[in-house]
Amino acid sequence: MGLALTLLHSPKLLILDEPTNGLDPAGIKHLRDILKNISRKDKVAVFVSSHILTEMELMCDKVAVINKGKIVKVEEIGEKQENHSEEQTIISVDNIKKAEEKLKEKKYEVSIIEEKLSVKSSYEKIPEIIKILVNENILIYNVVQKEKSLEDIFFQATEKKEKGGDKNA
């Protein structure tokens, strides 16, 4: 009801603090859809303050991470999804030790997590990684590119500041 009253005056900017607080999942989705529609159709800037990062990922086009009162990171949600520069590629193979060895020989950063290879690589390097493994007769069962979540980005941005990246933060 509060949102409807606010919209009566055709504002150019909405500032919302925890707008999904207390809503059930259906209500959250409905509110998210309304806000996206208002933003796109009516050209209203919607500024949302929230600590629920997964909800912000679904609701927003752009996010700002604030640490100790200062903006420490601004991220376009769409760009985050398209930018695979430092992503993990998770690979299930039949001979994990041999696969790890061969990829390390090719200078890939590789670790084993839960009996799967975790390779730090860009999206564009996945075919090369697969080719290396296939050429070594290593059977590949699954390849998944794990994107950074907004939570990963948040902790990365705030930990840099806390570990001395910015003495004034």
C-alpha positions in Angstrom: 0.0 0.0 0.0 2.9 2.3 0.8 4.4 1.8 -2.6 1.1 2.6 -4.3 0.8 5.8 -2.4 4.3 6.8 -3.2 3.8 6.2 -6.9 0.7 8.5 -7.1 3.0 11.5 -7.4 5.0 10.0 -10.3 8.4 10.2 -8.7 11.7 10.0 -10.6 13.4 8.3 -7.7 12.2 5.7 -5.2 14.3 5.0 -2.1 13.4 1.8 -0.4 14.9 0.3 2.8 14.5 -3.5 3.0 11.3 -3.5 0.8 11.0 -7.3 0.9 11.2 -7.6 4.7 8.2 -9.6 6.0 7.0 -10.8 2.6 6.5 -14.4 1.6 8.3 -15.7 -1.5 5.4 -15.0 -3.8 5.1 -11.4 -2.4 8.8 -10.9 -2.9 8.7 -12.0 -6.5 5.6 -9.8 -7.1 7.3 -6.7 -5.6 10.5 -7.4 -7.6 8.5 -7.6 -10.8 6.6 -4.4 -10.0 9.9 -2.5 -9.2 11.5 -3.7 -12.4 8.5 -2.7 -14.4 8.3 0.8 -12.8 12.0 1.2 -13.4 12.0 0.2 -17.1 8.5 1.4 -18.2 8.2 4.6 -16.2 11.9 5.5 -16.1 12.0 5.6 -12.3 15.3 5.2 -10.5 14.8 2.7 -7.7 17.4 2.8 -4.9 17.1 -0.3 -2.6 19.0 -0.7 0.6 19.2 -4.4 1.8 21.5 -6.9 3.4 19.9 -9.8 1.5 22.4 -10.1 -1.3 20.7 -12.9 -3.2 17.6 -10.8 -3.4 19.6 -7.8 -4.7 21.1 -10.0 -7.3 17.6 -10.8 -8.6 16.2 -7.3 -8.2 18.9 -4.9 -9.3 20.8 -3.9 -12.5 23.6 -2.3 -10.5 24.8 -2.7 -6.9 27.1 -0.7 -4.7 28.9 -2.3 -1.8 29.2 0.0 1.2 31.8 -0.7 3.9 32.1 1.6 7.0 30.0 4.3 5.3 32.0 4.3 2.0 31.2 2.9 -1.4 34.0 0.3 -2.0 32.6 -1.4 -5.1 30.0 -0.7 -7.8 29.1 -3.7 -9.9 26.8 -4.0 -12.9 24.9 -7.3 -12.4 24.8 -8.1 -16.1 28.5 -7.4 -16.4 29.3 -9.7 -13.5 27.5 -12.5 -15.3 29.4 -11.8 -18.6 32.8 -11.2 -17.1 34.4 -14.6 -16.5 37.9 -13.3 -15.9 38.5 -15.0 -12.6 36.0 -17.7 -12.4 36.3 -21.3 -11.3 35.7 -24.1 -13.7 34.7 -27.3 -11.9 35.5 -30.5 -13.8 34.5 -34.1 -13.0 37.0 -36.6 -14.5 38.0 -40.2 -14.2 41.7 -39.7 -13.3 41.8 -36.6 -11.1 45.5 -36.8 -10.2 46.6 -37.1 -13.8 44.3 -34.3 -14.8 45.6 -32.0 -12.1 49.2 -32.7 -13.1 48.6 -32.1 -16.8 46.8 -28.8 -16.2 49.4 -27.6 -13.8 52.1 -28.4 -16.4 50.2 -25.9 -18.7 50.3 -23.3 -15.9 46.7 -23.5 -14.8 45.9 -22.8 -11.2 44.3 -26.1 -10.1 43.0 -27.6 -6.9 41.0 -30.6 -5.9 37.7 -29.9 -4.1 35.3 -32.7 -3.2 36.9 -35.1 -5.7 36.5 -32.6 -8.5 39.0 -30.4 -10.3 38.7 -26.7 -9.6 40.5 -24.7 -12.3 40.8 -20.9 -12.2 40.2 -19.8 -15.8 38.3 -17.5 -18.0 35.2 -18.8 -19.9 37.2 -18.6 -23.2 39.8 -21.1 -21.9 37.4 -23.9 -21.2 37.7 -25.5 -24.7 41.5 -25.5 -24.3 41.3 -27.1 -20.8 39.0 -29.8 -22.3 41.3 -30.4 -25.2 44.3 -30.9 -22.8 42.3 -33.5 -20.8 41.0 -35.3 -23.9 44.5 -35.5 -25.5 45.6 -37.2 -22.3 42.8 -39.8 -22.6 41.2 -38.4 -19.4 37.4 -39.0 -19.4 35.4 -35.9 -18.7 32.0 -36.3 -17.0 31.0 -32.7 -16.3 32.2 -29.2 -16.7 30.6 -26.2 -14.9 31.7 -22.6 -14.9 31.1 -21.3 -11.4 30.3 -17.6 -11.4 31.1 -15.3 -8.5 28.0 -14.5 -6.5 27.2 -11.1 -5.2 28.1 -12.5 -1.8 31.6 -13.4 -3.2 31.9 -9.9 -4.6 30.8 -8.3 -1.3 33.3 -10.2 0.8 36.1 -9.6 -1.7 35.4 -5.9 -1.7 35.1 -5.6 2.1 38.0 -7.9 3.0 40.4 -5.8 0.8 39.5 -2.7 2.8 39.8 -4.5 6.1 43.2 -6.0 5.4 44.8 -2.7 4.8 43.8 -2.1 1.1 42.5 1.4 2.3 43.8 2.7 5.6 40.9 5.2 5.8 38.1 2.6 5.4 
